[in-house]
Amino acid sequence: MSDERESKDSGPTRGDDGDRPRRGPHDGRQRGRRDDRRDERPGAPRTGSADRGRYQGGDDRRSDRRDEDRPRSQSGSPVRRGPGGPSASRDAGRPQGGRGAQGARGGQRRDGQEGSGRPDLERRGGPRLTPKTPRKPEPRIREGVTGHEVDRGVKNQLRTLSKENAEGVAQHLVMVSELLDVDPSAALAHAETAVRRAGRVPAAREALGLVAYRMGDWARALTEFRTVRRLSGSSHLLPLMVDCERALGRHAKALELAQSDEAANLAIDDRVELAIVTSGLRRDLGQLDAAIAGLSDLVRRLSPNRPSAARLYYAYADAKLAAGDAAGAREWFARAADADHELTTDAAERLDELDGVEVLDLSPEHDEDEELGSETPEP
């Protein structure tokens, strides 16, 4: 009887972490195989958690890969070990718990070499722990950019990062702002770097979305804008989202988004931008009267000193011209030119076209071309 009791007590038992979900490098699942064989002695190392490697830079980068493809929840569904589960075939025939091959021999590894008692990470994890694509080198920061140039709202978002990482991300965001209009490709490199380092920061995702929007990559821009709305809870990018849907040819979806509850709660300048996009959408559908009507209320209530006034007046004049109202178009092109102190539109040129004024290009390049073209070839 004593022999039977002793043999039962010394048999292998399953460890208490047999049902612990495992995390992978990309979707939060299956980080690597967990070795259930561990020493049950008090103070013995738990070998099942040695494999939880991360990408360099922390959780911000690891979470980026989930958001780059599509908006989704912040974590994947846990995968439980058990009969028929994803890891059942790998764990078949392996000792469960107890004093296994490791730990029971004082930290000796199965290959005969002395070690810390941990299984070989390379043998356990395999290529799944290695990033599928090599990390790109970070683009150069212009001398003099400190990162303190970002506004207060962005600084508040960056407080979730370490001080060093926050400073680096802020520098890349400043470079995006500087290069967006002059070199979109370079701006894209800085925006992607900011997202790799701070994928859960809305300002970084917004910067990447704006660069993609400027480059005409509508699908990517829309994905980033959706991510910003989910992370921040703000709908200030709704006009750009509607414009992306319009550019992708999904006019019904664009109209549905423009008429959503979030649209009614936008700030005044964002409402103006949404009205401009919606007016263009109506014109795409051949609804010229609706394109004018969607702007008529705002143009009479908005102050000419508002930053968005020039663009609103310009869109209203353009809609009237498309409907055949040349006189009304001239009136509002003139108002747009008066309100456009930053020269963000070509309202003055459009006004000259309606008045029949011919504008000559007197730039040095134009004069040189005229001189070359006026030369008479020798016989």
Secondary structure, 3 states (H helix, E strand, C coil): CHHHHHHHHCCCCCCCCCCCCCCCCCCCCCCCCCCCCCCCCCCCCCHHHCCCCCCCCCHHHHCHHHHHHCCCCCCCCCCCCCCCCCCHHHHCCCCCCCCCCCCCCCCECCCCCECCCCCCHHHHHHHHHCCCCCCCCCCCCCCCCCCCCCCHHHHHHHCCCCHHHHHHHHHHHHHHHHHCCCCHHHHHHHHHHHHHHCCCCHHHHHHHHHHHHHCCCHHHHHHHHHHHHHHHCCCCCHHHHHHHHHHCCCHHHHHHHHCCHHHHCCCHHHHHHHHHHHHHHHHHCCCHHHHHHHHHHHHHHCCCCCCCHHHHHHHHHHHHHHCCCHHHHHHHHHHHHHHCCCCCCCHHHHHHHHHCCCCCCCCHHHHHHHHHHHCCCCC
